[in-house]
Amino acid sequence: MNYKQDLKLLAFMQIFIALFMIIPTVMAYVKNEQLAFTGFLYAIGLIAIFCIFVAILTRGEKDPSLGTRDGYLFVTFTWIIGAAVSAVPLFVSGSYPDYVSAYFEVMSGFTTTGATVLTQIEDNPSSILFWRSATNWLGGMGIVVLLVALIPKVGSGGNKLVGAESVGPVKDKLTPKIQNTALILWSIYVGFSIIEAILLKVGGLSLYEAVTVTFSTMAAAGFCVKNSSIGTFDSLYVDIIVTIFMLIGGANFALYYKALTGRLKSVFKDGELHAYLLIWSTCTLIIAVFLTSKGIYSNFGSALRYSAFQNASIITTTGFATANYVLWPTFTQMILLVLFFVGGCAGSAGGGIKVIRVTTVIKAAGVHIKQRIYPNGIFPVKVGRDVIKDDVLISISGFIAIYIATGLIGSAIAALSGCDMMTAFAASFLCLGNIGIGFGAVGPTGNFSTFAPFLKWMFAFLMLVGRLELFTVFALFTKSFWKK
């Protein structure tokens, strides 16, 4: 590994964060939010000191190609250090009682989890809430992917960096050059963001509300500047727009590039997309019918509205809420709980296990049953028209096993706080899956403010592990990673 090269890239990444931080810094100055303004200046100052230190340490260092281990190390520490610096304004502003709470919040933002420790969100400085939502947007498509898109000197090493950060068992390389692929993905992401912000502004939201909601929607994140999340707006139009763009953010962004380049047939034939939309629409209809039959809503249209929104929010791991679904019948809550273990598509802004993995495991189970009946038969595992190779199938099985084990260990540790079993279970898996809202004390009307500091550190770690898909972070804890 080339540690000096990794440090140089870490410095570049912090510069990007500082540049984005200028916007809320100006907001804080204009709105006379003095503590927040001071906090942003401190953070930018820390980044400047870090970059000067790195520049002195790596002076005259050439730029060799990066290895796989460099990618894992750089990506992991990019998120850790980026969150550490970005939490400074939140803590200095007085919005958070201690640094660990501020760090939890920013890690929740960058990993697009959307979990919060805030109880009265609207009481906080607008610049702090803006930065909180901006971290969602930066993390949605990946801050390392942005680095690769904008810095040519990364070169072929960009493959290692994007591979360590991007989600899904199979990576889509849209063009021969990884830099062009990264630029395309971010361009599509920005384009959708602009469209949604305009539509929300037309729907009656202020520019500040429209932009911050867009940040969290496109990133499948869930932070909102309102106490009652999207339900505050009480608008059918807003619910529809946000639902549509949550589903857009939860789909594979490579498909949008294929659609834009005229390859619509391959988009329509995509097996994961079919499964994704089928799961969402089926769960939406079942819950809507059940809510109507139980008289929770006066008509099917209203039930469909809230069911569609909440199912989209959880399957895409966005974490918005328009209704307190913990008051819904247990059957509907169980369906939402199942969606906890699905997530968005590979190559999307969504978290979770991913639709492709869940679909593949189900198909593999069916194939195994056939092989029991016909021992000499050969039955490939297919998702849509794509045949899943054995090495990918092994990787998927391993991922799911480690994912569930990690979530259960987190649940057991969370139970040390004395909370009920459902709260401990939901808190662990919603952080690991980057979902943001769950059940019990961390449901749509709850938050993480009551957890002890050491548990907030653990939850922040789970968010990081989940966002980087387990292996990138866990590899750093193995002996073989550090051997020369």
C-alpha positions in Angstrom: 0.0 0.0 0.0 1.1 3.6 -0.7 0.1 5.5 2.5 1.3 8.8 1.2 -0.8 8.6 -1.9 -3.8 7.6 0.2 -3.2 10.7 2.4 -3.1 12.9 -0.7 -6.4 11.6 -1.9 -7.8 12.0 1.6 -6.8 15.7 1.5 -8.5 16.1 -1.9 -11.6 14.6 -0.5 -11.7 17.0 2.5 -11.2 19.9 0.2 -14.4 18.8 -1.7 -16.2 18.7 1.6 -14.9 22.2 2.6 -16.1 23.6 -0.8 -19.6 22.3 -0.2 -19.5 23.6 3.3 -19.1 27.2 2.0 -22.9 27.3 1.2 -24.1 26.7 4.7 -21.3 29.0 6.0 -22.7 31.9 4.0 -26.2 31.0 5.1 -25.1 31.1 8.7 -23.5 34.5 8.2 -26.4 36.0 6.3 -29.0 34.7 8.9 -26.7 35.8 11.8 -26.5 32.3 13.2 -23.2 33.1 15.0 -22.5 29.8 16.7 -23.2 27.9 13.5 -21.0 30.3 11.5 -18.1 29.8 14.0 -18.6 26.1 13.8 -18.3 26.1 10.0 -15.1 28.3 10.2 -13.6 25.8 12.7 -14.3 22.9 10.4 -12.9 24.6 7.3 -9.9 25.6 9.4 -9.3 22.0 10.5 -9.5 20.8 6.9 -7.0 23.5 5.9 -4.5 22.4 8.6 -5.0 18.7 7.6 -4.3 19.5 3.9 -1.2 21.6 4.7 0.2 18.8 6.9 -0.4 16.2 4.1 1.1 18.5 1.5 4.3 18.8 3.6 4.4 15.1 4.4 3.9 14.0 0.7 6.0 16.7 -1.0 7.7 15.3 -4.1 5.8 12.1 -3.9 4.8 10.6 -7.3 1.4 9.2 -8.0 1.7 5.5 -8.4 -1.3 3.3 -9.3 -3.5 2.3 -6.4 -4.0 -1.2 -5.2 -7.1 -2.9 -3.9 -6.0 -2.5 -0.3 -5.4 1.2 -0.9 -9.0 1.5 -2.1 -10.4 -0.1 1.0 -8.3 1.9 3.3 -8.9 5.2 1.5 -12.6 4.8 1.2 -13.2 3.8 4.8 -11.1 6.6 6.2 -12.6 9.1 3.8 -16.0 8.5 5.4 -14.6 8.4 9.0 -12.6 11.6 8.7 -15.2 13.4 6.5 -17.8 12.7 9.2 -15.5 13.8 12.0 -14.8 17.2 10.5 -18.4 17.7 9.2 -19.7 17.1 12.7 -17.8 20.1 14.1 -20.4 22.8 13.1 -23.2 20.7 14.5 -21.5 20.5 17.9 -20.2 24.0 18.1 -23.6 25.4 17.1 -25.1 24.0 20.3 -27.7 22.0 18.3 -26.3 18.7 19.7 -25.5 18.0 23.4 -22.2 16.3 22.8 -19.7 15.6 20.0 -20.7 11.9 19.7 -24.3 13.0 18.9 -23.1 15.3 16.2 -20.9 12.6 14.8 -23.8 10.1 14.8 -25.9 12.7 12.9 -23.3 13.4 10.2 -22.4 9.7 9.7 -26.2 9.2 9.4 -26.2 11.9 6.8 -23.2 10.7 4.7 -24.3 7.1 4.8 -27.8 8.2 3.8 -29.3 6.5 6.8 -31.4 9.5 8.0 -31.5 8.4 11.6 -31.4 11.4 14.0 -30.9 12.3 17.6 -32.9 15.6 17.3 -36.3 15.9 18.9 -37.2 19.4 17.9 -35.7 19.7 14.5 -37.2 23.1 13.5 -35.7 24.8 16.6 -32.2 24.5 15.1 -30.3 27.0 12.8 -31.3 26.7 9.2 -27.7 26.5 8.1 -27.1 23.5 10.3 -30.2 21.8 9.0 -29.1 22.6 5.4 -25.7 21.1 5.9 -27.3 18.1 7.6 -29.4 17.5 4.5 -26.4 18.3 2.2 -24.4 15.4 3.7 -27.3 13.2 2.6 -27.0 14.3 -1.0 -23.2 14.0 -1.1 -23.3 10.5 0.3 -26.1 9.3 -2.0 -24.1 8.8 -5.2 -20.9 8.5 -3.2 -18.3 11.1 -2.3 -15.5 8.9 -3.5 -17.3 8.5 -6.9 -17.4 12.3 -7.1 -13.7 12.5 -6.4 -13.0 10.0 -9.2 -15.3 12.0 -11.6 -13.5 15.3 -10.9 -9.8 14.4 -10.5 -8.1 13.0 -13.6 -4.9 12.1 -11.7 -6.7 9.2 -9.9 -6.4 7.4 -13.2 -6.8 3.6 -13.3 -6.8 3.5 -9.5 -10.3 4.9 -9.7 -11.6 1.4 -10.4 -10.3 0.3 -7.0 -11.9 3.4 -5.3 -15.3 3.1 -6.9 -15.3 -0.7 -6.4 -14.7 -0.2 -2.7 -17.5 2.4 -2.3 -20.2 1.5 -4.8 -23.0 -0.9 -3.9 -24.1 -4.2 -5.2 -22.6 -7.6 -6.0 -21.9 -6.6 -9.7 -20.4 -3.2 -10.7 -21.7 -1.5 -13.8 -18.9 0.1 -15.9 -20.8 2.3 -18.4 -17.7 3.4 -20.3 -14.2 2.1 -20.8 -12.8 4.9 -18.5 -14.0 4.8 -14.9 -13.7 8.6 -14.6 -16.3 9.0 -17.4 -18.6 6.4 -15.7 -18.4 8.3 -12.4 -19.1 11.6 -14.2 -22.1 10.1 -16.0 -23.6 8.7 -12.8 -23.2 12.1 -11.0 -24.6 14.0 -13.9 -27.8 11.8 -13.9 -28.0 12.2 -10.2 -27.7 16.0 -10.4 -30.2 16.1 -13.3 -32.9 14.2 -11.3 -32.2 16.4 -8.3 -32.8 19.6 -10.2 -36.0 18.3 -11.7 -37.4 17.2 -8.3 -36.5 20.5 -6.6 -38.3 22.4 -9.4 -41.4 20.2 -9.0 -41.5 20.6 -5.3 -41.1 24.4 -5.6 -44.0 24.4 -8.0 -45.9 22.4 -5.4 -45.7 25.2 -2.8 -42.6 24.4 -0.9 -40.1 27.2 -0.3 -36.7 27.0 -2.1 -35.1 26.0 1.2 -37.6 23.2 1.8 -37.6 22.0 -1.8 -33.8 21.7 -2.0 -33.4 20.0 1.4 -36.2 17.5 0.7 -34.6 16.8 -2.7 -31.2 16.2 -1.1 -32.7 13.5 1.1 -35.0 12.0 -1.5 -32.5 11.5 -4.3 -30.0 10.1 -1.8 -32.6 7.7 -0.3 -31.6 9.3 3.0 -34.5 10.8 5.0 -33.4 13.9 6.8 -36.1 16.6 6.7 -36.1 20.1 8.1 -39.5 19.5 9.6 -40.4 17.8 12.9 -43.0 15.6 11.2 -41.0 14.8 8.1 -42.9 14.9 4.8 -46.2 14.6 6.7 -45.8 18.2 7.8 -46.7 19.4 4.3 -49.9 17.4 4.2 -50.0 17.6 0.4 -51.0 14.8 -2.0 -48.9 16.5 -4.7 -45.8 16.5 -2.6 -46.4 12.9 -1.5 -46.7 11.7 -5.1 -43.6 13.6 -6.2 -41.5 12.4 -3.3 -42.7 8.8 -3.8 -41.8 8.8 -7.5 -38.3 10.2 -6.8 -37.7 7.8 -3.9 -38.4 5.0 -6.4 -36.1 6.6 -8.9 -33.3 6.9 -6.3 -33.7 3.3 -5.3 -33.3 2.0 -8.9 -30.0 1.2 -10.6 -28.6 4.5 -12.1 -26.9 2.5 -14.8 -30.4 1.8 -16.3 -31.0 5.6 -16.7 -27.8 5.9 -18.8 -28.9 2.9 -20.9 -32.3 4.6 -21.4 -30.7 7.9 -22.4 -28.5 6.2 -24.9 -31.4 4.4 -26.5 -31.0 0.9 -25.0 -34.6 0.8 -23.7 -35.0 -2.9 -24.3 -32.2 -3.8 -21.9 -33.9 -1.6 -19.3 -37.3 -3.2 -19.7 -35.7 -6.7 -19.5 -33.7 -6.0 -16.3 -34.7 -8.7 -13.8 -33.8 -6.7 -10.7 -35.9 -3.7 -11.8 -38.9 -6.0 -12.4 -38.5 -7.6 -8.9 -38.0 -4.1 -7.3 -41.2 -2.7 -8.8 -43.1 -5.9 -8.2 -42.2 -6.0 -4.5 -43.1 -2.4 -4.0 -46.4 -2.5 -5.9 -47.5 -5.8 -4.4 -46.8 -4.7 -0.8 -48.4 -1.3 -1.5 -51.7 -2.9 -2.7 -51.9 -5.4 0.1 -51.3 -2.8 2.8 -53.8 -0.4 1.1 -56.5 -3.0 0.9 -55.9 -4.1 4.5 -55.9 -0.5 5.9 -59.1 0.2 4.0 -60.8 -3.0 5.3 -59.9 -2.2 8.9 -61.2 1.4 8.6 -57.8 3.0 9.3 -58.5 5.3 6.3 -62.0 6.3 5.1 -61.3 5.4 1.5 -59.0 3.3 -0.6 -57.4 6.3 -2.3 -56.1 7.6 1.0 -54.9 4.2 2.1 -53.1 3.8 -1.2 -51.5 7.2 -0.9 -50.0 6.5 2.5 -49.2 2.8 1.7 -47.4 3.7 -1.5 -45.3 6.4 0.3 -44.3 4.3 3.3 -43.5 1.2 1.2 -41.3 3.3 -1.1 -39.7 5.0 1.9 -38.6 1.7 3.5 -37.7 -0.4 0.4 -35.5 2.4 -0.9 -34.2 2.9 2.7 -35.1 6.6 2.5 -36.7 6.9 5.9 -39.3 9.6 5.3 -42.7 9.3 7.0 -46.2 10.7 6.3 -48.0 8.5 8.8 -47.3 6.9 12.1 -47.3 3.3 10.8 -46.6 1.8 14.3 -50.3 2.5 14.9 -51.3 0.4 11.8 -52.4 -3.2 12.2 -49.6 -5.7 13.1 -50.0 -7.4 9.7 -49.1 -4.3 7.8 -46.2 -3.6 10.1 -44.9 -7.1 9.4 -44.8 -6.3 5.7 -42.9 -3.2 6.3 -40.5 -5.1 8.5 -39.9 -7.6 5.7 -39.0 -4.7 3.4 -36.2 -3.9 6.0 -34.4 -6.9 4.6 -34.8 -6.0 0.9 -33.5 -2.6 0.2 -33.0 -0.8 -3.1 -31.3 -2.0 -6.3 -27.6 -2.5 -6.9 -26.1 0.7 -8.2 -28.7 2.8 -6.6 -28.6 5.4 -3.8 -30.5 2.9 -1.6 -29.1 0.7 1.2 -30.2 -2.6 2.6 -29.3 -6.1 1.3 -30.4 -5.1 -2.2 -33.1 -6.6 -4.4 -30.6 -8.5 -6.6 -29.3 -10.4 -3.6 -32.7 -11.2 -2.2 -34.0 -12.3 -5.6 -30.9 -14.4 -6.3 -31.1 -16.3 -3.0 -34.8 -17.0 -3.5 -34.1 -18.3 -7.1 -31.1 -20.3 -5.8 -33.4 -21.9 -3.2 -35.8 -22.9 -5.9 -33.0 -24.4 -8.0 -31.8 -26.4 -5.0 -35.3 -27.9 -4.6 -35.3 -28.9 -8.3 -31.9 -30.5 -8.0 -33.2 -32.5 -5.0 -35.9 -33.9 -7.3 -33.7 -34.2 -10.4 -30.2 -34.9 -9.1 -28.7 -35.1 -12.6 -30.3 -32.0 -13.9 -28.5 -28.7 -14.5 -30.5 -25.6 -13.5 -28.8 -22.2 -13.7 -29.8 -19.5 -11.3 -31.3 -16.7 -13.4 -32.6 -13.2 -12.5 -34.5 -12.0 -15.5 -32.3 -13.1 -18.4 -29.1 -12.9 -16.5 -27.4 -16.1 -15.3 -25.8 -15.6 -11.9 -22.3 -17.1 -11.9 -21.2 -19.4 -9.1 -18.6 -17.0 -7.7 -21.3 -14.2 -7.5 -23.7 -16.6 -5.8 -21.1 -17.5 -3.2 -20.4 -13.8 -2.6 -24.1 -13.0 -2.2 -24.6 -15.9 0.3 -21.6 -14.8 2.3 -22.8 -11.2 2.3 -26.2 -12.0 3.6 -24.8 -14.3 6.3 -22.4 -11.6 7.6 -25.1 -8.9 7.2 -27.6 -10.8 9.4 -24.9 -11.8 12.0 -23.7 -8.2 12.2 -27.3 -6.9 12.7 -28.0 -9.5 15.4 -24.8 -8.7 17.3 -25.7 -5.0 17.1 -29.1 -5.8 18.4 -27.7 -7.7 21.4 -25.3 -4.8 22.2 -28.2 -2.3 21.8 -30.2 -4.2 24.3 -27.6 -3.3 27.0 -29.3 0.1 27.1 -32.3 -1.5 28.7 -34.7 -0.9 25.7 -37.3 -3.4 24.5 -36.3 -6.1 22.1 -38.1 -4.6 19.1 -36.3 -1.2 19.6 -32.9 -2.9 19.9 -33.6 -5.1 16.8 -34.9 -2.2 14.7 -32.2 0.3 15.8 -29.4 -2.1 14.8 -30.8 -3.2 11.4 -32.1 0.3 10.4 -28.5 1.6 11.0 -26.9 -1.4 9.2 -29.4 -1.1 6.3 -29.2 2.7 6.2 -33.0 2.9 6.5 -33.4 5.7 9.1 -36.8 4.8 10.7 -37.9 1.6 12.3 -40.1 0.4 15.1 -40.4 0.9 18.8 -38.6 3.9 20.2 -36.9 4.5 16.8 -40.2 4.5 14.9 -41.5 7.4 12.8 -42.1 9.6 15.9 -38.9 8.5 17.8 -35.2 9.1 17.5 -31.8 8.0 18.9 -31.4 10.7 21.6 -32.0 8.3 24.5 -29.2 5.9 23.7 -25.9 6.0 25.6 -22.9 7.6 23.9 -21.1 4.2 23.4 -24.2 2.9 21.6 -24.2 6.0 19.3 -20.6 5.2 18.4 -21.7 1.6 17.6 -24.6 2.7 15.5 -22.4 5.1 13.6 -20.1 2.1 12.9 -23.0 0.0 11.7 -24.1 2.8 9.3 -20.5 3.0 7.9 -20.3 -0.8 7.6 -23.7 -1.0 5.9 -23.0 1.9 3.4 -19.7 0.3 2.3 -21.3 -3.1 2.1 -19.5 -4.9 4.9 -16.4 -6.3 3.2 -14.7 -2.9 2.6 -14.6 -2.1 6.3 -14.3 -5.6 7.7 -11.3 -6.3 5.5 -9.4 -3.8 7.6 -9.8 -6.0 10.6 -8.1 -9.0 9.1 -4.4 -9.9 9.4 -4.0 -10.6 5.7 -5.0 -7.0 4.9 -2.0 -5.6 6.7 0.6 -8.2 5.6 3.1 -6.9 3.1 
